[in-house]
Amino acid sequence: MATTTLSLVPLHRNDLPVDTVDLARFLLGKYLVHDLLEGRTAGRIVETEAYPVGDSTNHAYPGRRAYNGSMFLEHGHAYVRLTYGIYNVINVVSEREGTGAAVLIRALEPMEGIECMQARRPGTKPRDLTRGPGRLALALGIGAGFDGVDLCTGHGLWLGAAGGARTPPSPFAVTTRIGIARETHRLLRFFVPGSPFVSGPRKLLTGGGPASG
C-alpha cells in the first residue's frame, strides 16, 4: 500500500457542527493528522460513533469527573481515554463548552506515513493498521497526553479536509453502535459504505442503510 502525500486544509472550529450527531456525519471523509519530527501520519476518517447528551453510554453522562473533564471543553477538542486498561481511543468533543458529549473516531483509511504506522504496529496488514479505535490511536502515536488538545490548530494533532471544509459531504451509511452493552438500538454509528477500512464484522454493516450528507 503506497503512501499518499496529502494537501490538506486545517478545519477551524467554526467549520465543525456543534451538534454531536451532525459532527459524527460531518467528520466522515475528513482527515486526522499527526505531525511529528519523524514525519506525518494521517488517515481519512471512514467510521464514527456519536455519544450525544443524555446517552447513558456517554462518558460524560454521570457529570463532570476528573477523567472526563476534556469532554466539557469547546467542540473540536480531543477526548482521549484508555479503554480496557490497554488501548487509548480518540474522540472529538462536541456541543457547547460546559456540555459533555463527543464523537468517537472508530476507523481511518491510512493515507500518509504508512511506514511509520507499520513500525508502531509491526506485522499488521495495511488494511488493519487503523481499522478500529485502539488500532488507529496506536498507529498515529496518540497517547493519553493528547487528552484535551485543540484539534483545530493545524499543527501537532489536528483535523483537516482535502479541498476545504465546504467540500460536499461524503455519502454515509448508518447502523447501531458496537462494543457497548446499553442503548444498543440507537442508530449512531456512521461509516463510508464499501470502505474495507471500517471496523467490526462485515455482517454488522447494516441497519439504517445508506444516506447522503
Buried (B, 14 or more C-beta within 10 A) or exposed (E): EEBBEBEBBBBEBEBBBBBBBBBBBBBBBBBBBBBEEEEBBBBBBBBBBBBBBEBEBBBBBEEEEEEBBBBBBBBBBBBBBBEEEEBBBBBBBBBEEEBBBBBBBBBBBBBBBBEBBBEBBEEBEBEBBBBBBBBBBBBBBBEEEBBBBBBBBBEEBBBBBBEEBEEEBBBBBBBBBEBBEEBEEBBBBBBBBEBEBBBBEEEBBEEBEEEEE
